[in-house]
Amino acid sequence: MRNISIFFMVRRNDELLKDTMSEIVNQSLQKIAKGTGIIFIGTIIGMLLGFVGRVVIGYATQIESDINSKL
């Protein structure tokens, strides 16, 4: 009888450990996904700002060359 109760106690502890480990893994995966999302969004914003900068520089250069050609 005592062996059976010890078996159930050990089994219950194993289940608790598995639940705790799965919670830790889930939390870790959520943190990784959040960080990846932040980096992805930052990359997209950086690329858009770079594109806008090139357009502005191209437009300013075109205006400057038009001004110089009229002189």
PDB file of N, CA, C and O in Angstrom:
ATOM      1  N   MET A   1       0.827  -1.191   0.000  1.00  0.00           N
ATOM      2  CA  MET A   1       0.000   0.000   0.000  1.00  0.00           C
ATOM      3  C   MET A   1       0.874   1.259   0.000  1.00  0.00           C
ATOM      4  O   MET A   1       0.580   2.237  -0.688  1.00  0.00           O
ATOM      5  N   ARG A   2       1.936   1.213   0.774  1.00  0.00           N
ATOM      6  CA  ARG A   2       2.826   2.370   0.876  1.00  0.00           C
ATOM      7  C   ARG A   2       3.530   2.627  -0.462  1.00  0.00           C
ATOM      8  O   ARG A   2       3.712   3.779  -0.857  1.00  0.00           O
ATOM      9  N   ASN A   3       3.921   1.563  -1.154  1.00  0.00           N
ATOM     10  CA  ASN A   3       4.590   1.718  -2.442  1.00  0.00           C
ATOM     11  C   ASN A   3       3.679   2.392  -3.464  1.00  0.00           C
ATOM     12  O   ASN A   3       4.139   3.193  -4.277  1.00  0.00           O
ATOM     13  N   ILE A   4       2.415   2.073  -3.422  1.00  0.00           N
ATOM     14  CA  ILE A   4       1.456   2.666  -4.356  1.00  0.00           C
ATOM     15  C   ILE A   4       1.319   4.157  -4.090  1.00  0.00           C
ATOM     16  O   ILE A   4       1.290   4.949  -5.031  1.00  0.00           O
ATOM     17  N   SER A   5       1.234   4.550  -2.830  1.00  0.00           N
ATOM     18  CA  SER A   5       1.091   5.974  -2.524  1.00  0.00           C
ATOM     19  C   SER A   5       2.353   6.746  -2.915  1.00  0.00           C
ATOM     20  O   SER A   5       2.259   7.880  -3.384  1.00  0.00           O
ATOM     21  N   ILE A   6       3.518   6.152  -2.731  1.00  0.00           N
ATOM     22  CA  ILE A   6       4.762   6.803  -3.134  1.00  0.00           C
ATOM     23  C   ILE A   6       4.794   6.946  -4.661  1.00  0.00           C
ATOM     24  O   ILE A   6       5.229   7.971  -5.185  1.00  0.00           O
ATOM     25  N   PHE A   7       4.327   5.904  -5.372  1.00  0.00           N
ATOM     26  CA  PHE A   7       4.276   5.961  -6.820  1.00  0.00           C
ATOM     27  C   PHE A   7       3.414   7.130  -7.287  1.00  0.00           C
ATOM     28  O   PHE A   7       3.811   7.865  -8.191  1.00  0.00           O
ATOM     29  N   PHE A   8       2.243   7.311  -6.685  1.00  0.00           N
ATOM     30  CA  PHE A   8       1.357   8.404  -7.083  1.00  0.00           C
ATOM     31  C   PHE A   8       1.945   9.766  -6.723  1.00  0.00           C
ATOM     32  O   PHE A   8       1.754  10.737  -7.454  1.00  0.00           O
ATOM     33  N   MET A   9       2.653   9.840  -5.611  1.00  0.00           N
ATOM     34  CA  MET A   9       3.298  11.098  -5.223  1.00  0.00           C
ATOM     35  C   MET A   9       4.393  11.461  -6.233  1.00  0.00           C
ATOM     36  O   MET A   9       4.508  12.617  -6.642  1.00  0.00           O
ATOM     37  N   VAL A  10       5.183  10.480  -6.627  1.00  0.00           N
ATOM     38  CA  VAL A  10       6.246  10.720  -7.601  1.00  0.00           C
ATOM     39  C   VAL A  10       5.645  11.093  -8.944  1.00  0.00           C
ATOM     40  O   VAL A  10       6.132  11.994  -9.625  1.00  0.00           O
ATOM     41  N   ARG A  11       4.588  10.397  -9.318  1.00  0.00           N
ATOM     42  CA  ARG A  11       3.935  10.671 -10.591  1.00  0.00           C
ATOM     43  C   ARG A  11       3.352  12.085 -10.594  1.00  0.00           C
ATOM     44  O   ARG A  11       3.442  12.795 -11.595  1.00  0.00           O
ATOM     45  N   ARG A  12       2.762  12.486  -9.482  1.00  0.00           N
ATOM     46  CA  ARG A  12       2.189  13.829  -9.380  1.00  0.00           C
ATOM     47  C   ARG A  12       3.308  14.881  -9.475  1.00  0.00           C
ATOM     48  O   ARG A  12       3.136  15.908 -10.132  1.00  0.00           O
ATOM     49  N   ASN A  13       4.424  14.635  -8.837  1.00  0.00           N
ATOM     50  CA  ASN A  13       5.544  15.568  -8.909  1.00  0.00           C
ATOM     51  C   ASN A  13       6.073  15.687 -10.341  1.00  0.00           C
ATOM     52  O   ASN A  13       6.424  16.778 -10.790  1.00  0.00           O
ATOM     53  N   ASP A  14       6.127  14.558 -11.053  1.00  0.00           N
ATOM     54  CA  ASP A  14       6.559  14.575 -12.449  1.00  0.00           C
ATOM     55  C   ASP A  14       5.605  15.410 -13.304  1.00  0.00           C
ATOM     56  O   ASP A  14       6.039  16.164 -14.174  1.00  0.00           O
ATOM     57  N   GLU A  15       4.301  15.267 -13.048  1.00  0.00           N
ATOM     58  CA  GLU A  15       3.320  16.040 -13.797  1.00  0.00           C
ATOM     59  C   GLU A  15       3.467  17.531 -13.509  1.00  0.00           C
ATOM     60  O   GLU A  15       3.373  18.352 -14.421  1.00  0.00           O
ATOM     61  N   LEU A  16       3.693  17.877 -12.262  1.00  0.00           N
ATOM     62  CA  LEU A  16       3.900  19.279 -11.898  1.00  0.00           C
ATOM     63  C   LEU A  16       5.153  19.831 -12.565  1.00  0.00           C
ATOM     64  O   LEU A  16       5.166  20.962 -13.050  1.00  0.00           O
ATOM     65  N   LEU A  17       6.209  19.016 -12.584  1.00  0.00           N
ATOM     66  CA  LEU A  17       7.454  19.436 -13.214  1.00  0.00           C
ATOM     67  C   LEU A  17       7.254  19.646 -14.714  1.00  0.00           C
ATOM     68  O   LEU A  17       7.764  20.616 -15.275  1.00  0.00           O
ATOM     69  N   LYS A  18       6.524  18.756 -15.362  1.00  0.00           N
ATOM     70  CA  LYS A  18       6.253  18.892 -16.790  1.00  0.00           C
ATOM     71  C   LYS A  18       5.431  20.144 -17.059  1.00  0.00           C
ATOM     72  O   LYS A  18       5.700  20.869 -18.016  1.00  0.00           O
ATOM     73  N   ASP A  19       4.416  20.406 -16.209  1.00  0.00           N
ATOM     74  CA  ASP A  19       3.601  21.608 -16.373  1.00  0.00           C
ATOM     75  C   ASP A  19       4.458  22.860 -16.208  1.00  0.00           C
ATOM     76  O   ASP A  19       4.325  23.816 -16.973  1.00  0.00           O
ATOM     77  N   THR A  20       5.320  22.849 -15.224  1.00  0.00           N
ATOM     78  CA  THR A  20       6.190  23.996 -14.993  1.00  0.00           C
ATOM     79  C   THR A  20       7.145  24.189 -16.169  1.00  0.00           C
ATOM     80  O   THR A  20       7.353  25.315 -16.621  1.00  0.00           O
ATOM     81  N   MET A  21       7.717  23.110 -16.659  1.00  0.00           N
ATOM     82  CA  MET A  21       8.634  23.202 -17.791  1.00  0.00           C
ATOM     83  C   MET A  21       7.920  23.708 -19.037  1.00  0.00           C
ATOM     84  O   MET A  21       8.469  24.527 -19.774  1.00  0.00           O
ATOM     85  N   SER A  22       6.698  23.229 -19.280  1.00  0.00           N
ATOM     86  CA  SER A  22       5.977  23.683 -20.471  1.00  0.00           C
ATOM     87  C   SER A  22       5.610  25.155 -20.348  1.00  0.00           C
ATOM     88  O   SER A  22       5.594  25.870 -21.350  1.00  0.00           O
ATOM     89  N   GLU A  23       5.318  25.617 -19.145  1.00  0.00           N
ATOM     90  CA  GLU A  23       5.035  27.044 -18.942  1.00  0.00           C
ATOM     91  C   GLU A  23       6.292  27.868 -19.214  1.00  0.00           C
ATOM     92  O   GLU A  23       6.224  28.927 -19.839  1.00  0.00           O
ATOM     93  N   ILE A  24       7.425  27.385 -18.748  1.00  0.00           N
ATOM     94  CA  ILE A  24       8.686  28.095 -18.982  1.00  0.00           C
ATOM     95  C   ILE A  24       8.992  28.146 -20.473  1.00  0.00           C
ATOM     96  O   ILE A  24       9.398  29.184 -20.995  1.00  0.00           O
ATOM     97  N   VAL A  25       8.797  27.028 -21.151  1.00  0.00           N
ATOM     98  CA  VAL A  25       9.051  26.986 -22.596  1.00  0.00           C
ATOM     99  C   VAL A  25       8.094  27.931 -23.319  1.00  0.00           C
ATOM    100  O   VAL A  25       8.512  28.661 -24.218  1.00  0.00           O
ATOM    101  N   ASN A  26       6.825  27.928 -22.941  1.00  0.00           N
ATOM    102  CA  ASN A  26       5.852  28.822 -23.578  1.00  0.00           C
ATOM    103  C   ASN A  26       6.222  30.286 -23.366  1.00  0.00           C
ATOM    104  O   ASN A  26       6.149  31.089 -24.296  1.00  0.00           O
ATOM    105  N   GLN A  27       6.616  30.631 -22.150  1.00  0.00           N
ATOM    106  CA  GLN A  27       7.012  32.013 -21.861  1.00  0.00           C
ATOM    107  C   GLN A  27       8.246  32.395 -22.675  1.00  0.00           C
ATOM    108  O   GLN A  27       8.328  33.506 -23.199  1.00  0.00           O
ATOM    109  N   SER A  28       9.192  31.486 -22.779  1.00  0.00           N
ATOM    110  CA  SER A  28      10.410  31.758 -23.547  1.00  0.00           C
ATOM    111  C   SER A  28      10.082  31.958 -25.026  1.00  0.00           C
ATOM    112  O   SER A  28      10.607  32.869 -25.665  1.00  0.00           O
ATOM    113  N   LEU A  29       9.221  31.111 -25.559  1.00  0.00           N
ATOM    114  CA  LEU A  29       8.840  31.244 -26.969  1.00  0.00           C
ATOM    115  C   LEU A  29       8.090  32.540 -27.224  1.00  0.00           C
ATOM    116  O   LEU A  29       8.264  33.159 -28.274  1.00  0.00           O
ATOM    117  N   GLN A  30       7.253  32.962 -26.269  1.00  0.00           N
ATOM    118  CA  GLN A  30       6.541  34.228 -26.416  1.00  0.00           C
ATOM    119  C   GLN A  30       7.517  35.399 -26.416  1.00  0.00           C
ATOM    120  O   GLN A  30       7.346  36.343 -27.188  1.00  0.00           O
ATOM    121  N   LYS A  31       8.536  35.351 -25.562  1.00  0.00           N
ATOM    122  CA  LYS A  31       9.536  36.418 -25.527  1.00  0.00           C
ATOM    123  C   LYS A  31      10.317  36.459 -26.837  1.00  0.00           C
ATOM    124  O   LYS A  31      10.594  37.536 -27.365  1.00  0.00           O
ATOM    125  N   ILE A  32      10.671  35.288 -27.360  1.00  0.00           N
ATOM    126  CA  ILE A  32      11.406  35.223 -28.628  1.00  0.00           C
ATOM    127  C   ILE A  32      10.554  35.782 -29.760  1.00  0.00           C
ATOM    128  O   ILE A  32      11.043  36.544 -30.594  1.00  0.00           O
ATOM    129  N   ALA A  33       9.279  35.403 -29.789  1.00  0.00           N
ATOM    130  CA  ALA A  33       8.388  35.886 -30.844  1.00  0.00           C
ATOM    131  C   ALA A  33       8.205  37.398 -30.751  1.00  0.00           C
ATOM    132  O   ALA A  33       8.177  38.083 -31.774  1.00  0.00           O
ATOM    133  N   LYS A  34       8.083  37.913 -29.550  1.00  0.00           N
ATOM    134  CA  LYS A  34       7.923  39.354 -29.361  1.00  0.00           C
ATOM    135  C   LYS A  34       9.171  40.089 -29.844  1.00  0.00           C
ATOM    136  O   LYS A  34       9.066  41.088 -30.556  1.00  0.00           O
ATOM    137  N   GLY A  35      10.336  39.607 -29.464  1.00  0.00           N
ATOM    138  CA  GLY A  35      11.582  40.233 -29.899  1.00  0.00           C
ATOM    139  C   GLY A  35      11.749  40.188 -31.405  1.00  0.00           C
ATOM    140  O   GLY A  35      12.199  41.157 -32.016  1.00  0.00           O
ATOM    141  N   THR A  36      11.390  39.070 -31.997  1.00  0.00           N
ATOM    142  CA  THR A  36      11.485  38.927 -33.450  1.00  0.00           C
ATOM    143  C   THR A  36      10.541  39.905 -34.143  1.00  0.00           C
ATOM    144  O   THR A  36      10.905  40.517 -35.147  1.00  0.00           O
ATOM    145  N   GLY A  37       9.348  40.052 -33.614  1.00  0.00           N
ATOM    146  CA  GLY A  37       8.385  41.004 -34.179  1.00  0.00           C
ATOM    147  C   GLY A  37       8.884  42.431 -34.102  1.00  0.00           C
ATOM    148  O   GLY A  37       8.737  43.199 -35.052  1.00  0.00           O
ATOM    149  N   ILE A  38       9.480  42.790 -32.964  1.00  0.00           N
ATOM    150  CA  ILE A  38      10.012  44.146 -32.798  1.00  0.00           C
ATOM    151  C   ILE A  38      11.138  44.396 -33.799  1.00  0.00           C
ATOM    152  O   ILE A  38      11.192  45.454 -34.427  1.00  0.00           O
ATOM    153  N   ILE A  39      12.030  43.431 -33.945  1.00  0.00           N
ATOM    154  CA  ILE A  39      13.140  43.583 -34.900  1.00  0.00           C
ATOM    155  C   ILE A  39      12.609  43.681 -36.331  1.00  0.00           C
ATOM    156  O   ILE A  39      13.104  44.486 -37.119  1.00  0.00           O
ATOM    157  N   PHE A  40      11.616  42.875 -36.669  1.00  0.00           N
ATOM    158  CA  PHE A  40      11.038  42.895 -38.017  1.00  0.00           C
ATOM    159  C   PHE A  40      10.405  44.248 -38.309  1.00  0.00           C
ATOM    160  O   PHE A  40      10.636  44.825 -39.372  1.00  0.00           O
ATOM    161  N   ILE A  41       9.615  44.756 -37.380  1.00  0.00           N
ATOM    162  CA  ILE A  41       8.956  46.050 -37.574  1.00  0.00           C
ATOM    163  C   ILE A  41      10.004  47.160 -37.670  1.00  0.00           C
ATOM    164  O   ILE A  41       9.878  48.061 -38.499  1.00  0.00           O
ATOM    165  N   GLY A  42      11.026  47.102 -36.836  1.00  0.00           N
ATOM    166  CA  GLY A  42      12.098  48.088 -36.898  1.00  0.00           C
ATOM    167  C   GLY A  42      12.820  48.062 -38.231  1.00  0.00           C
ATOM    168  O   GLY A  42      13.170  49.110 -38.773  1.00  0.00           O
ATOM    169  N   THR A  43      13.042  46.882 -38.755  1.00  0.00           N
ATOM    170  CA  THR A  43      13.697  46.745 -40.054  1.00  0.00           C
ATOM    171  C   THR A  43      12.842  47.358 -41.161  1.00  0.00           C
ATOM    172  O   THR A  43      13.357  48.074 -42.020  1.00  0.00           O
ATOM    173  N   ILE A  44      11.557  47.083 -41.143  1.00  0.00           N
ATOM    174  CA  ILE A  44      10.642  47.638 -42.149  1.00  0.00           C
ATOM    175  C   ILE A  44      10.623  49.157 -42.069  1.00  0.00           C
ATOM    176  O   ILE A  44      10.695  49.832 -43.096  1.00  0.00           O
ATOM    177  N   ILE A  45      10.526  49.708 -40.848  1.00  0.00           N
ATOM    178  CA  ILE A  45      10.517  51.161 -40.678  1.00  0.00           C
ATOM    179  C   ILE A  45      11.828  51.761 -41.177  1.00  0.00           C
ATOM    180  O   ILE A  45      11.823  52.794 -41.848  1.00  0.00           O
ATOM    181  N   GLY A  46      12.942  51.126 -40.856  1.00  0.00           N
ATOM    182  CA  GLY A  46      14.236  51.607 -41.323  1.00  0.00           C
ATOM    183  C   GLY A  46      14.341  51.609 -42.837  1.00  0.00           C
ATOM    184  O   GLY A  46      14.874  52.548 -43.428  1.00  0.00           O
ATOM    185  N   MET A  47      13.833  50.561 -43.460  1.00  0.00           N
ATOM    186  CA  MET A  47      13.868  50.494 -44.921  1.00  0.00           C
ATOM    187  C   MET A  47      12.988  51.590 -45.534  1.00  0.00           C
ATOM    188  O   MET A  47      13.372  52.211 -46.526  1.00  0.00           O
ATOM    189  N   LEU A  48      11.815  51.828 -44.948  1.00  0.00           N
ATOM    190  CA  LEU A  48      10.930  52.879 -45.457  1.00  0.00           C
ATOM    191  C   LEU A  48      11.578  54.253 -45.312  1.00  0.00           C
ATOM    192  O   LEU A  48      11.511  55.073 -46.228  1.00  0.00           O
ATOM    193  N   LEU A  49      12.205  54.506 -44.161  1.00  0.00           N
ATOM    194  CA  LEU A  49      12.882  55.790 -43.967  1.00  0.00           C
ATOM    195  C   LEU A  49      14.041  55.954 -44.949  1.00  0.00           C
ATOM    196  O   LEU A  49      14.264  57.050 -45.464  1.00  0.00           O
ATOM    197  N   GLY A  50      14.769  54.887 -45.210  1.00  0.00           N
ATOM    198  CA  GLY A  50      15.842  54.943 -46.197  1.00  0.00           C
ATOM    199  C   GLY A  50      15.319  55.256 -47.584  1.00  0.00           C
ATOM    200  O   GLY A  50      15.928  56.030 -48.323  1.00  0.00           O
ATOM    201  N   PHE A  51      14.190  54.655 -47.941  1.00  0.00           N
ATOM    202  CA  PHE A  51      13.590  54.910 -49.249  1.00  0.00           C
ATOM    203  C   PHE A  51      13.127  56.359 -49.365  1.00  0.00           C
ATOM    204  O   PHE A  51      13.370  57.020 -50.374  1.00  0.00           O
ATOM    205  N   VAL A  52      12.455  56.846 -48.316  1.00  0.00           N
ATOM    206  CA  VAL A  52      11.984  58.236 -48.321  1.00  0.00           C
ATOM    207  C   VAL A  52      13.174  59.189 -48.413  1.00  0.00           C
ATOM    208  O   VAL A  52      13.112  60.193 -49.122  1.00  0.00           O
ATOM    209  N   GLY A  53      14.237  58.883 -47.710  1.00  0.00           N
ATOM    210  CA  GLY A  53      15.431  59.712 -47.777  1.00  0.00           C
ATOM    211  C   GLY A  53      16.017  59.772 -49.174  1.00  0.00           C
ATOM    212  O   GLY A  53      16.420  60.841 -49.631  1.00  0.00           O
ATOM    213  N   ARG A  54      16.071  58.645 -49.854  1.00  0.00           N
ATOM    214  CA  ARG A  54      16.585  58.619 -51.225  1.00  0.00           C
ATOM    215  C   ARG A  54      15.686  59.416 -52.173  1.00  0.00           C
ATOM    216  O   ARG A  54      16.172  60.106 -53.069  1.00  0.00           O
ATOM    217  N   VAL A  55      14.370  59.314 -51.966  1.00  0.00           N
ATOM    218  CA  VAL A  55      13.442  60.078 -52.814  1.00  0.00           C
ATOM    219  C   VAL A  55      13.645  61.568 -52.590  1.00  0.00           C
ATOM    220  O   VAL A  55      13.702  62.337 -53.549  1.00  0.00           O
ATOM    221  N   VAL A  56      13.756  61.980 -51.337  1.00  0.00           N
ATOM    222  CA  VAL A  56      13.952  63.400 -51.029  1.00  0.00           C
ATOM    223  C   VAL A  56      15.273  63.890 -51.612  1.00  0.00           C
ATOM    224  O   VAL A  56      15.318  64.964 -52.212  1.00  0.00           O
ATOM    225  N   ILE A  57      16.339  63.130 -51.449  1.00  0.00           N
ATOM    226  CA  ILE A  57      17.637  63.531 -51.996  1.00  0.00           C
ATOM    227  C   ILE A  57      17.587  63.588 -53.519  1.00  0.00           C
ATOM    228  O   ILE A  57      18.139  64.508 -54.122  1.00  0.00           O
ATOM    229  N   GLY A  58      16.934  62.617 -54.143  1.00  0.00           N
ATOM    230  CA  GLY A  58      16.799  62.624 -55.603  1.00  0.00           C
ATOM    231  C   GLY A  58      16.006  63.823 -56.085  1.00  0.00           C
ATOM    232  O   GLY A  58      16.365  64.448 -57.083  1.00  0.00           O
ATOM    233  N   TYR A  59      14.929  64.148 -55.382  1.00  0.00           N
ATOM    234  CA  TYR A  59      14.108  65.295 -55.764  1.00  0.00           C
ATOM    235  C   TYR A  59      14.889  66.594 -55.576  1.00  0.00           C
ATOM    236  O   TYR A  59      14.855  67.472 -56.438  1.00  0.00           O
ATOM    237  N   ALA A  60      15.592  66.718 -54.447  1.00  0.00           N
ATOM    238  CA  ALA A  60      16.378  67.925 -54.181  1.00  0.00           C
ATOM    239  C   ALA A  60      17.499  68.072 -55.205  1.00  0.00           C
ATOM    240  O   ALA A  60      17.790  69.185 -55.643  1.00  0.00           O
ATOM    241  N   THR A  61      18.118  66.988 -55.585  1.00  0.00           N
ATOM    242  CA  THR A  61      19.186  67.030 -56.577  1.00  0.00           C
ATOM    243  C   THR A  61      18.647  67.448 -57.936  1.00  0.00           C
ATOM    244  O   THR A  61      19.303  68.194 -58.663  1.00  0.00           O
ATOM    245  N   GLN A  62      17.468  66.975 -58.277  1.00  0.00           N
ATOM    246  CA  GLN A  62      16.850  67.334 -59.549  1.00  0.00           C
ATOM    247  C   GLN A  62      16.515  68.818 -59.570  1.00  0.00           C
ATOM    248  O   GLN A  62      16.741  69.489 -60.577  1.00  0.00           O
ATOM    249  N   ILE A  63      15.984  69.333 -58.482  1.00  0.00           N
ATOM    250  CA  ILE A  63      15.650  70.755 -58.416  1.00  0.00           C
ATOM    251  C   ILE A  63      16.932  71.600 -58.521  1.00  0.00           C
ATOM    252  O   ILE A  63      16.959  72.619 -59.211  1.00  0.00           O
ATOM    253  N   GLU A  64      17.990  71.159 -57.823  1.00  0.00           N
ATOM    254  CA  GLU A  64      19.259  71.883 -57.860  1.00  0.00           C
ATOM    255  C   GLU A  64      19.847  71.894 -59.273  1.00  0.00           C
ATOM    256  O   GLU A  64      20.377  72.911 -59.721  1.00  0.00           O
ATOM    257  N   SER A  65      19.753  70.777 -59.960  1.00  0.00           N
ATOM    258  CA  SER A  65      20.301  70.741 -61.327  1.00  0.00           C
ATOM    259  C   SER A  65      19.478  71.599 -62.264  1.00  0.00           C
ATOM    260  O   SER A  65      20.026  72.189 -63.195  1.00  0.00           O
ATOM    261  N   ASP A  66      18.157  71.685 -62.039  1.00  0.00           N
ATOM    262  CA  ASP A  66      17.308  72.555 -62.860  1.00  0.00           C
ATOM    263  C   ASP A  66      17.663  74.021 -62.615  1.00  0.00           C
ATOM    264  O   ASP A  66      17.686  74.816 -63.555  1.00  0.00           O
ATOM    265  N   ILE A  67      17.936  74.378 -61.379  1.00  0.00           N
ATOM    266  CA  ILE A  67      18.306  75.748 -61.043  1.00  0.00           C
ATOM    267  C   ILE A  67      19.644  76.095 -61.688  1.00  0.00           C
ATOM    268  O   ILE A  67      19.803  77.175 -62.256  1.00  0.00           O
ATOM    269  N   ASN A  68      20.601  75.178 -61.598  1.00  0.00           N
ATOM    270  CA  ASN A  68      21.929  75.430 -62.176  1.00  0.00           C
ATOM    271  C   ASN A  68      21.878  75.530 -63.705  1.00  0.00           C
ATOM    272  O   ASN A  68      22.668  76.263 -64.300  1.00  0.00           O
ATOM    273  N   SER A  69      20.968  74.807 -64.338  1.00  0.00           N
ATOM    274  CA  SER A  69      20.900  74.835 -65.797  1.00  0.00           C
ATOM    275  C   SER A  69      20.294  76.142 -66.299  1.00  0.00           C
ATOM    276  O   SER A  69      20.513  76.520 -67.450  1.00  0.00           O
ATOM    277  N   LYS A  70      19.549  76.825 -65.467  1.00  0.00           N
ATOM    278  CA  LYS A  70      18.925  78.094 -65.856  1.00  0.00           C
ATOM    279  C   LYS A  70      19.869  79.269 -65.667  1.00  0.00           C
ATOM    280  O   LYS A  70      19.617  80.369 -66.158  1.00  0.00           O
ATOM    281  N   LEU A  71      20.966  79.023 -64.946  1.00  0.00           N
ATOM    282  CA  LEU A  71      21.909  80.125 -64.722  1.00  0.00           C
ATOM    283  C   LEU A  71      22.750  80.300 -65.904  1.00  0.00           C
ATOM    284  O   LEU A  71      23.613  81.177 -65.924  1.00  0.00           O
TER     285      LEU A  71
END
